[in-house]
Amino acid sequence: MVATYTVDGDSFQAAKPSIWSDTRFAPRRQRSFDLHPDGERFALAAAPDAQNIVKQDKVVFIFNFFDELRRLAPVAK
């Protein structure tokens, strides 16, 4: 929901709230948005379409992660 507002001295007047977007957004465990440093913009992740959901039935474990990282991307000397 979103509402326009006006401020007159110490008085705050909010207009009637309305629907901001018909798009469904992906729920997150923590904060569901990220604010741009300028404070004027923010980002949200749209929820995937029910038809496009990919079955996620695999887990990949990486043991000795830093050894593997050094093997894949060695530090130039």
C-alpha positions in Angstrom: 0.0 0.0 0.0 1.0 3.6 -0.6 -0.3 6.9 0.5 0.6 10.5 -0.4 1.0 12.9 2.5 1.4 16.6 3.3 3.2 18.3 6.2 2.1 21.7 7.4 4.2 22.8 10.4 3.6 20.1 13.1 0.6 18.7 11.3 0.9 15.5 9.2 -2.0 14.5 6.9 -2.0 11.2 5.0 -4.3 10.6 2.1 -6.3 7.4 1.7 -4.0 4.4 1.1 -4.1 2.7 -2.3 -2.5 -0.4 -3.8 1.1 0.3 -4.8 1.5 -2.7 -7.1 -0.4 -5.7 -8.3 2.9 -7.7 -8.5 3.6 -10.3 -5.8 7.0 -10.0 -4.1 9.2 -12.8 -2.8 9.1 -13.1 1.0 12.4 -13.0 2.8 13.4 -14.1 6.3 14.9 -10.7 7.1 14.3 -7.4 5.3 12.4 -7.9 2.1 13.8 -4.8 0.3 17.0 -2.9 -0.1 17.2 0.9 -0.1 19.5 2.8 -2.5 22.1 5.1 -0.8 20.3 8.1 -2.2 17.2 7.3 -0.2 15.0 7.8 -3.2 14.9 4.3 -4.7 14.6 0.7 -3.4 14.7 -2.8 -4.8 12.3 -5.7 -4.3 12.5 -9.3 -5.7 9.4 -10.3 -7.6 7.9 -13.7 -6.6 8.4 -16.4 -9.3 5.4 -17.4 -11.4 3.9 -20.7 -10.2 4.5 -22.1 -13.7 8.2 -21.2 -13.7 9.2 -22.6 -10.3 12.1 -24.9 -10.6 12.2 -28.0 -8.4 15.2 -27.6 -6.0 15.9 -31.1 -4.8 19.7 -31.1 -4.6 22.3 -29.8 -2.1 26.0 -29.2 -2.9 28.5 -29.4 -0.1 32.0 -27.9 -0.7 34.5 -29.2 1.8 37.9 -27.4 2.1 36.3 -24.3 0.5 39.4 -22.1 0.6 41.6 -24.8 -0.8 39.2 -25.2 -3.7 39.0 -21.5 -4.2 42.9 -21.2 -4.3 42.9 -24.0 -6.9 40.3 -22.3 -9.1 41.6 -18.8 -8.7 45.3 -18.8 -7.6 46.7 -15.5 -6.3 49.2 -14.0 -8.8 52.6 -13.5 -7.2 
